[in-house]
Amino acid sequence: MKISIGNDHAGPDYKKAIVAMLQSKGHEILNHGTDVFDSVDYPDFGHPVASDVENKTADFGIVICGSGNGIAMTVNKHQGIRAALCWTKEIAALARQHNDANIISIPARFTSIPQAVEMVETFLSTNFEGGRHANRVHKIACQ
């Protein structure tokens, strides 16, 4: 699988751990995140991830900022993106099962690195259930 990842200054350590896990499982990574802790603007790192998923250059995306909210709002501006702010593996599973989320947003200041890695593993290994959820997901897109 090809995974696009982007983070601001709150997430370099999170990204490093997540990328290591993903690469150990043979996934290809498109890295749009910063590696430094100097203040940066999260939209600069979120938009490229959303574009990768939107254009099918990547299968899924991962975005990380302090609260997870700003970067989720950013990527959700793109058509076809369904980013879910997750803080537990259960929410990550439901985001895939019920919402067919294609980007997970991680709040670095409110989750631990092991939690974040576990959420990403769950997110990527959980399938969309379809059925009654498919009509709802279809209604998300403004048409």
C-alpha positions in Angstrom: 0.0 0.0 0.0 1.1 3.6 -0.6 0.5 5.9 2.3 0.9 9.7 2.3 1.8 11.4 5.6 2.0 15.0 6.7 2.6 16.7 10.0 3.4 20.0 11.6 5.8 20.8 14.4 3.8 18.8 16.9 4.3 15.5 15.1 7.9 14.7 14.0 8.3 12.0 16.6 4.9 10.6 15.8 5.6 10.5 12.1 9.0 8.8 12.7 7.4 6.0 14.7 4.5 5.6 12.3 6.7 5.5 9.2 9.0 2.9 10.9 6.0 0.7 11.6 4.6 1.1 8.1 7.9 0.5 6.3 8.4 -2.7 8.5 5.1 -3.9 6.9 6.3 -3.1 3.4 4.2 0.0 2.8 5.5 2.8 0.6 5.5 6.2 2.2 5.1 9.7 0.7 6.4 12.0 3.3 5.1 15.6 3.3 5.7 16.3 7.0 8.3 18.4 8.7 11.1 16.8 10.7 11.7 19.8 12.9 10.0 21.3 16.0 10.1 24.9 14.7 6.6 26.4 14.3 5.2 25.8 10.9 1.7 26.0 9.3 -0.2 22.7 9.2 -2.1 23.5 6.0 1.3 23.4 4.1 1.6 19.8 5.1 -2.0 18.7 5.0 -2.9 19.8 1.4 -0.2 17.6 -0.2 -1.5 14.6 1.7 -5.1 15.3 0.6 -4.0 15.8 -3.0 -2.1 12.4 -3.0 -5.3 10.6 -1.8 -7.6 12.7 -3.9 -5.5 12.0 -7.1 -5.1 8.3 -6.1 -1.3 8.7 -5.8 -1.7 7.2 -2.3 -4.2 4.7 -1.0 -4.6 6.4 2.4 -3.4 9.4 4.3 -2.2 10.2 7.8 -2.1 13.8 9.1 -0.8 14.9 12.5 -1.0 18.2 14.3 -1.3 19.3 17.9 -5.1 18.9 18.3 -5.7 17.0 15.0 -8.5 19.5 14.2 -6.8 22.1 12.1 -5.1 19.6 9.8 -8.3 17.6 9.5 -10.3 20.7 8.6 -7.6 21.4 6.0 -7.7 18.0 4.3 -11.5 17.8 4.4 -11.6 20.8 2.0 -10.6 18.5 -0.8 -13.3 16.6 -2.8 -13.4 12.9 -2.0 -11.5 13.3 1.3 -13.1 11.9 4.4 -10.6 12.6 7.2 -11.5 11.4 10.7 -10.0 12.8 13.9 -9.2 9.8 16.0 -7.9 9.4 19.5 -8.6 5.7 20.1 -8.2 2.6 18.0 -12.0 2.0 18.3 -12.7 5.4 16.8 -10.2 4.6 14.0 -12.0 1.3 13.3 -15.4 3.0 13.2 -14.1 5.7 10.9 -13.2 3.1 8.4 -16.2 0.7 8.9 -19.0 3.3 8.9 -17.5 6.4 7.2 -15.0 4.9 4.7 -12.5 7.5 6.0 -9.4 7.7 3.8 -7.3 9.9 6.0 -6.7 9.6 9.7 -6.0 12.7 11.7 -4.0 12.3 14.9 -3.9 14.8 17.8 -0.3 14.6 18.9 -0.8 16.6 22.1 -3.6 14.3 23.3 -2.4 10.8 22.3 0.8 8.9 23.0 3.1 7.6 20.2 2.1 4.0 20.9 -1.6 4.9 20.7 -1.0 6.7 17.4 0.8 3.7 15.9 -2.0 1.4 17.1 -4.6 3.7 15.6 -2.9 3.7 12.3 -2.5 -0.1 12.3 -6.2 -0.4 13.0 -7.3 2.2 10.5 -5.3 0.6 7.7 -6.4 -2.9 8.5 -10.2 -2.2 8.8 -12.5 -2.4 5.8 -15.5 -0.3 5.0 -18.7 -2.2 5.8 -20.7 -0.7 3.0 -24.4 -1.6 3.2 -26.5 1.0 5.1 -23.3 3.1 5.5 -22.7 3.4 1.8 -25.7 5.7 1.2 -24.7 7.9 4.1 -21.1 8.2 2.8 -22.5 9.0 -0.6 -24.5 11.9 0.9 -21.3 13.4 2.5 -20.2 14.7 -0.9 -22.0 18.0 -1.8 -23.7 17.3 -5.0 
